[in-house]
Amino acid sequence: MQALLFYLLIFLLFGSNTIYAQGSLKPIDKAELKLYYKLSYQLDSTDIHSVREHVFVLQVGNDLSRFTSHGNFYVDSVLMANPDMDFESRRNLAFDRPRYSHHWDILKYYEDEVMVTTDYVMPDSYQYREYIDLFHWELTDEISTISGYEV
């Protein structure tokens, strides 16, 4: 089981300011923008003390974006900053990382208009692709009025 977690971490290598292909140390894009989101949810609607919060990170590059848990982001950053880390340290890192109940890793490739989602359900991971219709915005000088407001 420990070896499985280690290989799962290797599969997910990404850097803090660089976006890497899954299972590769070759950078595929540079993160131009990094956004943090807090997810709050309540496990039991009748128990006000069952509220949980998790932080997620969205890295936005010129060619793709990545959305993942802060725990995955943390591990990836440590591994990229310490490429010569020994096996025992990597294994300990896998067990000491922040724990999350939501284990998504979502890559959106702008040029190919495809989104690749990896969902981790221990001990396996499931990956699927969805084609997306990206917005192709066109800015104009046109002004309209809606309910008395210029838009």
Secondary structure, 3 states (H helix, E strand, C coil): CHHHHHHHHHHCCCCCCEEECCCCCCEEEEEEEEEEEEEEEECCCCCHHHEEEEEEEEEEECCEEEEEEHHHHHHHHHHHHCCCCCHHHHHHHHHHCCCCCCCEEEEEECCCCEEEEEEEECCEEEEEEEECCCCCCCCCCCCCEECCEEC
